[in-house]
Amino acid sequence: MAIIITDECINCGACEPECPNNAIYEGGVEWKVSEGTKVQGTYVLEGGNEVDVDAEQAPVEEDFYFIVPDKCTECKGFHEEPQCAAVCPVDCCVPDPEREESDEVLLARKGMLHLE
């Protein structure tokens, strides 16, 4: 499953630089698929929408840091555990119970984001 940041987030920002996929953004900030990835051209998001990888997307959350599910791989293929959860001082980076994903799905996403 992907990781989410709960509303207990204190906006410390410790998680953001730890993400190997650049999937973590400050609340209210627009994001791009291309940021921190090697993807070029277009990319199909989880909902089936095809977007230009350099197009700004709406923030997932306005008030606190958020993780873009389309870019989260739970650090599979990079680290033994999600790095956001490892560094979070208030333990608000947790598995999303509504988004269960297998290791195969997460590793496939890593491959698509980093063109491996």
N, C-alpha and C positions, 0 to 999 in steps of 0.2 A: 504494500500500500504506500501511497505517497505520504509525505509529511506535511502537516499544517502547523501554523502558528496560532495559538489560541489568543483570546482577548486578554489574557493575563500578561501579555508581552509588555515589557517596560521600555521598549524602543531603545535599547542599549546599542544595538547594531553589531553585537559580537558575532552573530550568525552569518551576516552578509558576506564578509570576505572569505569565509570558510567553504562556501559552496563551489564545488568544481564545475557546476553547470551555469553559474550565475543565475540561479532560479529564485533568489531572494532579493526582495526590493523593499524599500521604505514605504510605509503607507502613503497612498495618494500618488505614487510615482508610476508613470506609464512605463511599460516594458516592451522589449523586442526579443523575438526568438534569436536573432543574430548575436545578441550580447553574450559574450562568453562562450560562444559555440563556433563551429566551423560551417554551419549551414548557410547555403546561398540560395537565392531564388525564392521559391515558395516552400511552405511547410504546412502540413495538414494537422490542425489542432485536434485535440481529443473529441470535440463535438462534431468533427467533420468539416469544419470551415477551413478553407485553404487561404493562407495569408502570405503576404510578402514578408520575408524574414526581417526586413528593415522597417516595417510599418509599426508605429507605436500602437500598443494595445492598452485597453483600459485597465486601471489598477484592479487587483482582486480585492483589495481592502483599502479603506481610506485612512483609518486611525492608527494602525500599527503595522509592523513589518508583515510581509506575506510571502508565501512560496507559490510560484507559478507551477501548477500541477503538470503542465505540458513539458516542463523542463526538469522536473524533479525525478531523480533516479535513486533516491535514498542513498546516494554515494556508491551504489553498486558499481564494481569495476574500478573504483578509485580508493575506497577505504573500507574497513571492516564494519563501520557503523556510520549512520548519518552524522556528519560533522556539526550541523546546526544544533542537533540535540546534545551532542557532546560538550559544546561550549556554552549553551544557554544557562545563564545563572538562575533562572526561575522555572526551568523545566517546562517551557510552553511550546517547544517543538516536539510534537507528538504524532504518531501514526494517525492518518485520517481513516476513521472507521467506515466511511462511505466510499472509499476508493481503495479497494483491495487489489493489488497488482502482484503478479508472480515475479520471481527473480528474472525469468526469461523476458517478461515484458519490460522490466526496468533496464535490463542489459541491452535489449533491442533499442530502447529509447536512447540510451547512452550512445550506441552505435550510430543512430540517426543524427544526434546532436553533434557528435564529434567525427562523423564520417569515417568510421573504422570498418 
